[in-house]
């Protein structure tokens, strides 16, 4: 008989909607045991504890981690809180940290996070979990099968603004292009209103990406990005896909998939919609798989997320510098502050 698979302990910080998605998905998977919860708001913490069971709860995340010493630390907080929580997890001796996108708010911070995790030997996963949707998977299958011929362009756009949506778009564009390396980026930005948001961003952001396999990427987000009129729910107005020499295939986050292939004799389509109930279980299961076996690297691993994040930050640098930015990036002036300082007050 084979040995029983281990159970991994988990602590979750930040118990808003996304944090609860994580906590509930970990609690529902028999490979994990939820041992710690943390939120700055006592009422929200108490409500989560009542819902999720007897996990230790504290408004002090450092104290909670020190008390519980989990294998996995997951947090879902505003993007300004990435580095201190990563450091807290490393100091608590965790084996894997799972956290929300974007992975940082500047290249400097992202590089520091990557170095901290690498030196500590701690795995990381960034929440680009939409890839588990059946419609996202269907489009990947069609592209990979060669049904649309040789891919020459990959694209993604969303009405949500940059720090909310752009690394999602870039992640799936890279996935559809077999994670080819990006060589350079040209970016453009407009508008200052969304810099006041909890996810500070220009109102509009665009990136042209040259990949080393010759494929061109086009990514846009925010006010002025193309609408997706087939989708009613505003946050799900995302379209990601690929064009090839014999057709195209694309996913609508809130509206299924559609394609024209060499053999389809017209447009074909199918169902699918963003659904955390469907996306989160496999995302969580593959965390267990990676902890079981270092060779089973999680598709949303932090090293890959860093490459996507660099593309977004390269677009910001390009908008500031008014030119092509080569990859990979090194340290530099924090991109959001630099971008905010050069954009005119009028928005798109």
C-alpha positions in Angstrom: 0.0 0.0 0.0 1.2 3.5 -0.8 1.9 5.9 2.1 -0.9 8.4 3.0 -0.3 11.8 1.5 0.6 14.5 4.1 -1.8 17.2 5.3 -0.5 20.8 5.2 -1.4 23.5 7.7 -2.6 26.9 6.4 -3.0 30.4 7.7 -5.0 33.0 5.9 -4.8 36.8 6.4 -7.1 39.4 4.9 -10.7 38.1 5.1 -12.6 40.1 2.6 -14.3 38.4 -0.3 -11.2 37.1 -1.9 -9.6 36.1 1.4 -12.7 34.0 2.2 -12.5 32.4 -1.2 -9.1 31.2 -0.3 -9.9 30.2 3.2 -13.0 28.2 2.2 -11.2 26.5 -0.7 -8.3 25.4 1.6 -10.8 24.2 4.3 -12.7 22.2 1.7 -9.6 20.3 0.5 -8.6 17.4 2.7 -4.9 17.9 2.0 -5.1 21.1 4.1 -6.0 22.0 7.6 -6.8 25.7 8.4 -5.0 26.7 11.6 -4.9 30.5 11.5 -6.9 33.5 10.5 -6.1 37.2 10.6 -7.9 40.4 9.8 -7.5 43.9 11.1 -11.2 44.3 11.7 -12.3 42.2 14.7 -15.9 41.8 13.5 -14.8 40.4 10.2 -12.4 38.1 11.9 -15.0 36.8 14.3 -17.4 36.2 11.4 -14.8 34.2 9.5 -13.9 32.1 12.5 -17.5 31.2 13.1 -17.9 30.2 9.5 -14.6 28.3 9.2 -14.2 26.6 12.5 -11.7 26.6 15.3 -8.7 28.1 13.6 -6.7 30.4 15.8 -7.7 34.0 15.1 -5.8 37.3 15.7 -5.9 40.9 14.4 -2.1 40.8 14.5 -0.9 38.7 11.5 2.7 38.4 12.8 1.5 37.1 16.1 -0.9 34.7 14.3 1.9 33.3 12.2 4.3 33.0 15.2 1.6 31.1 17.1 0.5 28.8 14.3 3.7 28.2 12.3 1.8 27.0 9.2 3.2 25.3 6.1 1.2 27.7 3.9 0.5 31.3 4.4 -2.1 32.9 2.1 -3.0 36.5 2.1 -5.4 38.7 0.2 -4.8 42.4 1.1 -4.4 45.7 -0.8 -1.3 45.7 -3.0 0.7 48.1 -0.8 1.1 45.4 1.8 3.0 42.7 -0.2 6.5 42.9 1.0 6.0 43.1 4.8 3.6 40.1 4.7 6.0 38.1 2.5 8.7 38.9 5.1 6.4 37.9 7.9 5.7 34.5 6.3 9.4 33.8 5.6 10.3 34.7 9.2 7.6 32.3 10.4 9.2 29.5 8.5 6.4 28.8 6.0 7.0 26.5 3.0 4.8 28.3 0.5 3.2 31.8 0.3 0.1 32.3 -1.9 -1.1 35.8 -2.4 -3.2 38.1 -4.6 -2.0 39.8 -7.8 -0.4 42.1 -8.6 2.7 40.7 -6.8 4.0 44.2 -6.0 3.6 47.9 -6.8 7.1 48.5 -8.3 9.9 46.6 -9.9 12.1 47.3 -6.9 9.6 45.7 -4.6 9.0 42.7 -6.9 12.7 42.0 -7.2 13.2 42.3 -3.4 10.3 39.8 -2.9 11.7 37.4 -5.4 15.2 37.5 -3.8 13.8 37.1 -0.3 11.8 34.1 -1.3 14.6 32.6 -3.3 17.2 32.9 -0.5 14.7 31.4 2.0 13.8 28.5 -0.3 10.1 29.5 0.0 7.7 28.7 -2.9 5.2 31.3 -4.0 2.0 31.3 -5.9 0.2 34.4 -7.3 -3.6 34.4 -7.8 -4.0 34.2 -11.6 -6.6 31.5 -11.1 -8.9 32.3 -14.0 -6.8 30.0 -16.1 -8.8 27.1 -14.5 -12.1 28.2 -16.1 -13.4 25.8 -18.7 -13.6 28.5 -21.3 -10.0 29.6 -20.7 -8.9 26.0 -21.0 -10.9 25.4 -24.2 -9.2 28.3 -25.9 -5.7 27.1 -24.8 -6.5 23.6 -26.2 -7.5 25.0 -29.6 -4.5 27.2 -29.9 -2.1 24.4 -28.8 -3.7 22.0 -31.3 -2.8 24.2 -34.2 -6.4 24.7 -35.2 -5.9 28.4 -35.8 -2.6 27.9 -37.7 0.6 29.7 -36.7 0.0 32.2 -34.0 1.2 35.7 -34.8 -0.7 37.8 -32.3 -1.9 37.4 -28.7 -4.1 40.0 -27.1 -6.1 40.9 -24.0 -8.2 43.8 -22.9 -10.4 44.7 -19.9 -12.4 47.7 -18.7 -10.9 47.3 -15.2 -7.8 49.4 -14.5 -4.2 48.4 -14.4 -3.4 47.1 -10.9 -6.7 45.2 -10.9 -6.5 43.6 -14.3 -3.3 43.9 -16.3 -1.3 41.1 -14.8 -4.3 38.8 -15.3 -4.3 39.7 -19.0 -0.6 39.4 -19.4 -0.5 36.0 -17.6 -3.1 34.5 -20.0 -1.6 36.1 -23.0 1.8 34.5 -22.1 0.1 31.2 -21.4 -1.6 31.2 -24.8 1.9 32.0 -26.3 3.5 29.0 -24.5 5.3 31.4 -22.1 7.7 32.7 -24.7 10.1 35.3 -23.3 9.2 38.9 -23.8 12.0 40.9 -25.4 10.7 44.5 -25.3 7.7 46.5 -24.5 6.3 49.9 -25.7 3.6 51.4 -23.4 1.2 54.3 -23.3 -0.9 55.7 -20.5 -3.5 58.4 -19.9 -5.5 59.8 -17.0 -4.9 60.4 -13.3 -8.2 59.7 -11.6 -7.5 56.0 -10.7 -4.3 56.9 -8.9 -6.6 57.7 -6.0 -7.9 54.1 -5.9 -6.8 51.4 -3.6 -5.2 49.8 -6.7 -3.5 53.1 -7.9 -3.3 53.1 -11.7 -3.5 55.3 -14.8 -7.1 55.5 -16.1 -5.9 53.8 -19.3 -2.8 51.6 -19.9 -1.6 49.9 -23.1 1.3 47.7 -23.9 2.8 46.3 -27.2 4.9 43.3 -26.4 7.5 41.6 -28.6 8.1 38.0 -27.7 11.2 36.1 -28.7 9.2 33.6 -30.9 8.1 36.5 -33.1 4.6 36.8 -31.7 3.3 40.3 -30.9 1.2 40.9 -27.8 -1.3 43.7 -27.4 -2.8 44.4 -24.0 -5.1 47.2 -22.9 -7.0 48.0 -19.7 -9.0 50.8 -18.1 -11.1 53.6 -19.5 -10.7 53.6 -23.3 -9.9 49.9 -23.6 -12.3 48.1 -26.0 -15.7 47.2 -24.5 -16.9 43.6 -24.5 -20.6 44.3 -25.1 -21.5 40.6 -25.0 -20.8 40.6 -21.2 -23.0 42.6 -18.9 -21.1 42.4 -15.6 -18.5 45.2 -15.7 -15.6 43.4 -14.0 -15.9 40.4 -16.3 -15.6 42.5 -19.5 -12.3 40.9 -20.4 -11.3 39.3 -23.8 -8.1 37.3 -24.2 -7.1 35.3 -27.2 -4.8 34.6 -30.2 -4.9 35.2 -33.9 -3.3 32.8 -36.2 -2.8 32.3 -39.9 -5.9 30.2 -40.2 -8.3 31.7 -37.6 -8.6 32.9 -34.0 -9.7 31.7 -30.6 -10.7 33.9 -27.6 -12.2 33.8 -24.2 -14.6 36.3 -22.7 -14.2 36.2 -18.9 -18.0 36.6 -18.4 -19.2 35.1 -21.7 -17.7 31.8 -22.8 -15.4 31.3 -25.8 -15.6 31.7 -29.5 -13.3 30.8 -32.5 -12.9 30.4 -36.2 -10.6 27.5 -37.1 -9.3 26.0 -40.3 -12.1 23.4 -40.1 -14.9 25.2 -38.4 -16.6 26.7 -41.5 -17.6 29.8 -39.5 -17.8 30.9 -35.9 -18.0 28.3 -33.2 -18.5 29.0 -29.5 -19.2 27.5 -26.2 -20.1 28.3 -22.5 -18.1 29.5 -19.6 -18.0 32.3 -17.0 -15.7 33.3 -14.2 -16.6 31.2 -11.3 -14.5 31.0 -8.1 -16.3 27.8 -7.1 -14.8 26.2 -10.2 -11.5 28.0 -10.4 -10.3 27.9 -6.8 -10.4 24.1 -6.1 -7.8 23.2 -8.8 -5.7 26.2 -7.9 -5.6 25.0 -4.3 -5.0 21.4 -5.2 -2.0 22.3 -7.3 -0.5 24.0 -4.2 -0.6 20.6 -2.5 0.8 18.9 -5.6 3.8 21.3 -5.6 4.4 20.8 -1.9 4.3 17.0 -2.5 6.7 17.1 -5.4 9.1 20.0 -6.3 8.9 18.9 -10.0 5.1 19.7 -10.1 5.6 23.4 -10.2 2.4 25.4 -9.8 1.3 27.1 -13.0 0.8 30.4 -11.1 4.2 30.2 -9.5 5.9 33.5 -8.4 8.8 33.2 -10.9 6.3 33.3 -13.8 4.3 36.0 -12.2 7.4 38.1 -11.9 7.9 37.9 -15.7 4.4 39.1 -16.3 4.7 41.8 -13.7 7.9 43.1 -15.4 6.0 43.4 -18.7 3.4 45.7 -16.9 6.1 47.8 -15.3 8.0 48.0 -18.6 4.9 49.5 -20.1 4.8 52.1 -17.3 8.5 52.9 -17.8 8.0 53.2 -21.6 5.1 55.7 -21.1 7.5 57.8 -18.9 10.5 57.4 -21.1 8.6 57.6 -24.4 10.5 54.7 -25.9 11.1 51.0 -26.1 12.0 49.3 -22.9 14.0 46.1 -23.0 13.5 43.1 -20.7 14.3 41.9 -18.1 14.1 45.0 -15.9 16.5 46.1 -13.2 15.9 48.4 -10.3 14.8 51.9 -11.0 12.5 54.8 -10.1 9.2 53.4 -8.7 7.0 53.2 -11.8 3.7 54.4 -10.5 5.2 57.5 -8.9 7.1 58.3 -12.1 4.1 57.7 -14.3 1.9 59.9 -12.1 4.4 62.7 -12.3 4.4 62.9 -16.1 0.8 62.3 -17.1 -1.3 65.4 -17.9 -4.3 66.1 -15.7 -6.9 65.4 -18.4 -8.1 61.8 -18.7 -9.4 59.7 -21.6 
